[in-house]
Amino acid sequence: TTNPFTVTASHETSECSASTVSVSISVRSFNIAKALSFTLAWDPAKLSYSSVGNFNLQHLDNADFGVSQISSGKLTMAWIDEDGTGETLPDGTVIFRVTFTVTGLPGESSPISFTNNPTDIVAGGGQPVVTIPVTTENGSVTIGASSAPVISNCPSNISETNDAGQCG
């Protein structure tokens, strides 16, 4: 039998609105895996998809991602180990990162969730190939600070005003 493995989305905090933030997708107990698919979902009112990258899984690249539903806050992923040998990774290995542009307001957050819609959460592996149970751990992005920044060590004749969570 093949033991289940875990796919995790990180918890991140953006500096402010209009900045970018990258969420790491990592794995644990990833042993002799030959296929993995899922849908990653977020709140499109708070985050706008920018890109995927930092691939750290053999044969994983941009072609394995579906972006037709990103305006609805859904990114699909379907990976197959093309050489058929199966991939084993150390616990905590980040297999890719998703970068978003922050569109929400300071203090808001968006869950980063694994879903079965439209692409099911499915994995295969072992010898012979069998379905591997997948456990998912959702992440989140928290947007900016909820209070205005504090400027210190300024000469007394200079003042600076910034709204909470705004860069500049």
N, C-alpha and C positions, 0 to 999 in steps of 0.2 A: 504494500500500500504506500501511497505517497502522502506525506504529512501536509497539512494546510500551511499556507503562508499568508503574510500580512502585507497589505499595501497601505501606506500612510501619507496623508497630505500634511504639510507643516502648518504651524500657526505663525503668522507674520504680522508685523505692524508697519504701516507705511509712514513716511515722514509727514506727509500732508497731501491735500487734494492735488490732483494733476501730476503727482509723482508716479514712478513705476515701482512695482513690488513683484518679487519672484517667489513662487510657492514651490517647495521641493516635494517631489514624489519619491518616497523611499520604500524599501522592501525589507522584510525579515523572514527567515526560514525559506529563502528562495533557492530551492534545491532541484536541480535537473529540470528546470522549467523550460517548456518548449513553446508555450503560447500564453498570452494574457490579453484580455480586452476589458474595457469598462468605459463609462461615460463620467466625465468630471463636470460638476455643475457649480455655478456661483450666481450671485444676484447681479444681473446685468445693469441695474440702476446704480450700482456702487462700484463695479469693476468692468473694465473693457479689455477683452483679450488682445494681447500684443503679439506673443510668439511662444514657441516651445524651443528648448535647446538644452545644452549641457547634458547630452545623451551619454549614459554610462551603462548601457546594456547592448551587447553585441547585436547588430542588425537593426537596432532601433534608430529611426530617423524621421524626418518631417513627413514622409510618405505614409507613416503609420498613424497619422492623426487626421481626423475629419473635422473641418472647420465650417461646415455648411450651417450649423446651428449656433455659432458663437454669439450672434446678436440676441439669442434667447438664453445665453449663459450656459451653453453646453459644448464641450469638446469631447469627441470620441477618440479612443485609442484602441488599436488592434495590432498586436505584435506577434510575429511567428519567428522562431529560431530557424533561420533559413537552412543551416547546415544539419539540423535535426539531432545534434548531439546533446542538447539541453544545456541551460546556463545555470550555474550556481554562483551566488553572490554573497559576500559577507553581510551579516545583519547590519542594518542602518544604511546600506548603500543607496545613494540617491540615483535613481535611474533616469530622471529628467527633471527639468524645471519649467514651470509655466509662468510667463511674465504678463502682468496686467498693468494697465494705466488706471489709476484711481480716479473715479468719477463721483464718488459719494462725498458726504460731508464729514468734517472732523467729528470723531466720537462714534461714528457708525461702524458697523462691521458686516462682513459677508461670510457666510459659511462656504467652505470649499468641500463639496460632498461627492462621494462616489455613488453613482446611480446605475440602474439597469435600463435607462431610457435615453436615447434609443438603442445604445449598444450594451448588451448584457455584461455583467461582471462574471467572467469565465476565465479559467486557466486550465492548461493541460501540461502534463509532464510525465516523467518516469519512463521505465522500460518494461513492458510495452506502455505506450502512451495511455494515460487515464486522466479523467477530470480531477483537478486539484481544488479542494475547497479554498476559498479566498475570504479572509477577514479584512475589512476595511476600517480605517480610522480617519474620520473626517478632520479637516483643518479649518482655518479661518484667516481672514485678513481684517485687521482693525485699522481704521483710518485716522491718522493724525492724532494730535493732542486735543484734549477737550478744553484747554485753557491757553491763553496767549503766551508766547514765549517771553522769558525774562532776559533782558539785556543787562549785562553787568560790566563793570570796568569802563564805562563810557565817560568821557569828560562831561562836566556838568552843563556845558553850553551846547551839547548835541542830544537830540531826542530821536527815538525811532519807534514807530508804531506798526505792528503787524497784527492781523486778525488771527484768532486761534486756528491752527492747522494750515495756515497759508505760508508758502515759501516766498521769500523775496525780501 
